[in-house]
Amino acid sequence: MSAEQTTFFTKLKWNLPWLARYPFERAANRLQQNAFEKKHIIFTVANHFEPSWSANGLLDLTAQLRRLDEWREMASKTGEAVRDCEGTKFRHTNFYPAEQYAPEILDKMAELQAEGLGETEIHLHHGVDAPDTAENLRKVLTDFRDCLAERHKLLSRFDGAGEPKYAFVHGNLALANSCGGRFCGVDEEMQILADTGCYADMTLASAPDESQVAVINKIYECGFPLTEKVPHRAGKSVEAGRNHLQMPLIFTGPLVFNWTRRIKGLPVPRLEDGALVHNQPMDLARFNRWKNANITVKGRTDWIFVKLYCHGFFDHDQSACIGEGAREFFGKIIENGEKTGDYKVYFASAREAANMVFAAVDGQKGTPGEFRDYRLKTIQK
């Protein structure tokens, strides 16, 4: 068997749990949809925000600051041009890697946040060269959390009080040691995230990677004890009327198939995982796939959460995620909603989207935009 065949069968083995559930999940989603109600589409873009990245190794601070200034210019132009139904600017949530901390970078990111161009949350690559330890992971997360909150006045607090809270994206996708021991090494990672104030993880979807679990197209609570390896491999969807939520919530992006692709005239389906990249179509058919993934709070079918992701400093993807391509695409989505009257668009940070979930769970009435600051309040200077 060739190496290519081995890779194919290995990936198929990794993905069989969710693939086996896929037709049933899609059928259940169809039954839950109410085609006659006006939808509120809540976009959150989880940006793996690494200005140091390059194909030839990490860039020095001077180059990073230059790239960040260029990013800020693009983000500002797009934010001014593309606004949601409430006038909120299109922007990303910027998940910055703790292991690459540079105060000058975070100072500029705090300025971005103050301009309404993207709140900052926590990203972390660890266990890359050797498995990490629980003790080290806890210290790294706590120290970085407190640095962001105290020095840079970033992150948030529940009702404006207590320890800082944060959203999280795992580097190399290996959330809770889900990559066979690679890129993590800490089985109890989810418990450590909970203990250090993580309210939502936004790593998934990750197919066809080994880290992809069987649960797809859901906002859900971990189904196994948080001290276990991969406790999010099963779970219960968040639901209106629940009295208590277990943090961190697993906040997945869409994972569906695009059946329209053709290669040499033949149908060759591809995965649709909400990546803002240069080699995916930027059309209303793609938006409809995201919408039809139907990621909601159970019992609140008119609020649909579309969590997208990007690597914001992959040069070839910048047009699609924050530049001209994004301006055209999201402008087209908004225009179509206004013309058809079928939906309204809201741009929400990770924190704001979590607040909307909390409000829906509490049975609050109204539109999602009324609850951007429902529980989690940004830390003020």
Residue pairs with C-beta under 8 A, 6 or more apart in sequence:
1 9
11 208
14 208
14 209
14 210
14 212
15 207
15 208
15 212
17 213
17 214
17 233
18 207
18 212
18 213
18 214
18 215
18 216
18 255
20 214
21 214
21 216
22 216
22 257
25 216
25 217
26 256
29 217
29 292
29 293
29 294
32 294
32 296
32 298
32 301
33 292
33 294
33 301
34 301
34 302
37 301
37 302
38 302
38 341
38 342
38 343
38 344
39 291
39 302
39 303
39 304
39 342
39 343
39 344
40 302
40 303
40 304
40 343
40 344
40 346
40 367
40 368
41 291
41 304
41 306
41 333
41 337
41 343
41 344
41 345
41 346
42 303
42 304
42 305
42 306
42 346
42 348
42 353
42 356
42 368
43 84
43 90
43 306
43 308
43 330
43 345
43 346
43 347
43 348
44 93
44 202
44 305
44 306
44 307
44 308
44 348
44 349
44 350
44 352
44 353
45 91
45 92
45 93
45 276
45 308
45 309
45 310
45 321
46 92
46 93
46 95
46 169
46 202
46 253
46 307
46 308
46 309
46 310
46 350
47 92
47 93
47 94
47 95
47 118
47 309
47 310
47 311
47 312
47 321
48 95
48 123
48 169
48 171
48 309
48 310
48 311
48 312
49 92
49 94
49 95
49 96
49 97
49 109
49 120
49 123
49 312
49 313
50 96
50 97
50 100
50 123
50 311
50 312
50 313
51 59
51 64
51 65
51 67
51 68
51 71
51 105
51 313
52 58
52 59
52 64
52 100
53 59
53 311
53 313
53 314
58 100
59 67
61 102
61 104
61 105
64 102
64 105
65 104
65 105
65 108
67 313
68 105
68 108
68 109
69 108
71 312
71 313
71 318
71 322
72 108
72 111
72 112
72 117
74 318
74 322
74 323
75 91
75 92
75 112
75 117
75 118
75 322
76 115
76 117
77 327
78 89
78 90
78 322
78 323
78 326
78 327
79 89
79 90
79 91
79 116
79 117
80 89
81 90
81 327
81 331
82 89
82 90
82 326
82 327
82 330
82 331
82 334
83 89
83 90
83 347
84 90
84 334
84 344
84 345
84 346
84 347
84 369
85 334
85 337
85 344
85 345
85 346
85 369
86 346
86 369
88 116
88 346
88 347
88 348
88 369
89 116
89 117
89 347
90 326
90 327
90 330
90 347
91 116
91 117
91 118
91 347
91 349
92 118
92 310
92 312
92 321
92 322
93 118
93 119
93 120
93 121
93 167
93 202
93 349
93 350
93 351
94 109
94 112
94 118
94 119
94 120
94 121
94 312
95 120
95 121
95 122
95 123
95 167
95 168
95 169
95 202
96 105
96 106
96 109
96 120
96 121
96 122
96 123
97 123
97 124
97 125
97 171
98 122
98 123
98 124
98 140
98 141
98 144
99 124
99 125
99 126
99 140
101 144
101 147
103 151
103 152
106 120
106 147
106 148
106 151
106 152
106 154
107 152
109 118
109 120
109 152
109 154
110 120
110 152
110 153
110 154
112 118
112 120
113 119
113 120
113 154
113 378
118 349
119 154
119 349
119 350
119 351
119 378
120 148
120 152
120 154
120 155
121 155
121 166
121 167
121 168
121 169
121 350
121 351
122 141
122 144
122 145
122 148
122 166
122 167
122 168
122 169
122 198
123 168
123 169
123 170
123 171
124 140
124 141
124 144
124 168
124 170
124 171
125 171
125 172
125 183
126 132
126 136
126 137
126 140
126 171
126 183
126 184
126 185
127 174
127 182
127 183
127 184
127 185
127 186
128 171
128 172
128 183
130 185
131 181
131 184
131 185
131 186
132 184
132 185
132 186
133 185
133 186
134 186
134 188
134 189
134 192
137 186
137 189
137 192
138 192
138 195
138 196
141 192
141 193
141 196
141 198
142 196
145 155
145 163
145 164
145 166
145 196
145 197
146 164
148 154
148 155
148 164
148 166
149 155
149 164
149 379
153 379
153 380
153 381
154 379
155 164
155 165
155 166
155 378
155 379
156 164
156 165
156 166
156 351
156 376
156 377
156 378
156 379
157 163
157 164
157 165
157 376
157 377
157 379
158 165
158 375
158 376
158 377
159 375
159 377
160 377
163 197
164 197
164 379
165 197
165 198
165 199
165 376
166 196
166 197
166 198
166 199
167 198
167 199
167 200
167 201
167 202
167 251
167 350
167 351
167 354
168 193
168 198
168 200
168 201
168 202
168 203
168 248
169 201
169 202
169 203
169 309
170 184
170 201
170 203
171 183
172 179
172 182
172 183
172 184
173 179
173 183
173 203
173 206
173 209
173 211
174 182
174 183
174 184
174 211
175 184
175 189
175 190
175 201
175 203
175 204
175 211
175 230
175 232
176 184
176 186
176 187
176 189
176 190
176 229
176 230
176 231
176 232
177 184
177 185
177 186
177 187
177 189
177 229
177 230
178 184
178 210
178 211
178 213
178 229
178 230
178 233
179 209
179 210
179 211
180 210
186 192
187 227
187 228
187 229
188 226
188 227
188 228
190 222
190 226
190 227
190 228
190 231
190 232
190 248
191 225
191 226
191 227
193 201
193 248
194 226
194 246
194 247
194 248
198 247
198 248
199 247
199 248
199 249
199 354
199 376
200 247
200 248
200 249
200 250
200 251
200 350
200 353
200 354
201 232
201 248
201 249
201 250
201 251
202 251
202 253
202 307
202 309
202 350
203 211
204 211
204 212
204 213
204 250
204 251
204 252
204 253
204 255
205 212
205 216
205 252
205 253
205 254
205 255
205 273
205 274
206 212
206 273
207 255
207 271
207 273
208 271
212 255
213 230
213 232
213 233
213 234
214 233
214 234
215 232
215 233
215 234
215 235
215 250
215 252
216 252
216 255
217 252
217 254
217 255
217 256
217 293
217 294
217 295
218 235
218 237
218 250
218 252
218 295
219 237
219 238
219 249
219 250
219 251
219 252
219 295
219 296
219 297
219 305
219 357
220 232
220 235
220 236
220 237
220 238
220 249
220 250
220 252
221 235
221 236
221 238
221 245
221 246
221 249
221 250
222 231
222 232
222 235
222 246
222 250
223 231
223 232
223 233
223 234
223 235
223 236
224 230
224 231
224 232
224 233
224 234
225 231
226 246
232 250
235 250
237 297
237 298
238 245
238 249
238 297
238 298
238 357
238 360
238 361
239 297
239 298
239 299
239 361
240 297
240 298
240 299
240 300
240 360
240 361
240 362
240 363
241 299
241 361
241 363
242 361
245 358
245 361
249 354
249 357
251 305
251 307
251 350
251 353
251 354
251 357
252 295
252 307
253 273
253 274
253 295
253 306
253 307
253 308
253 309
254 272
254 273
254 274
254 289
254 290
254 293
254 295
254 306
254 307
255 271
255 272
255 273
255 274
255 293
256 271
256 272
256 289
256 292
256 293
257 269
257 270
257 271
257 272
258 269
258 270
258 271
258 272
258 286
258 289
259 267
259 269
260 285
261 267
261 268
261 269
261 270
262 268
272 280
272 286
272 289
272 290
273 309
274 290
274 306
274 307
274 308
274 309
275 308
275 309
275 310
276 308
276 309
276 310
276 317
276 320
276 321
276 326
277 310
277 314
277 317
277 320
277 321
278 316
278 317
278 319
278 320
278 325
280 286
280 320
282 320
282 325
282 328
282 329
283 329
283 332
284 332
284 333
284 336
287 333
287 336
290 306
290 308
291 304
291 306
291 343
293 306
294 301
294 304
295 304
295 305
295 306
295 307
296 303
296 304
296 305
297 303
297 357
297 360
297 361
299 360
300 360
303 356
303 360
303 368
305 353
305 356
305 357
307 353
310 317
310 320
310 321
310 322
311 317
312 318
312 321
312 322
319 325
319 326
320 326
320 329
330 345
333 345
334 345
337 343
337 344
337 345
344 367
346 368
346 369
348 356
348 368
348 372
351 376
351 378
352 372
352 373
354 376
355 371
355 372
355 373
355 374
355 375
355 376
356 368
356 371
356 372
356 374
358 371
358 374
358 375
358 376
359 368
359 370
359 371
359 374
364 370
364 371
364 374
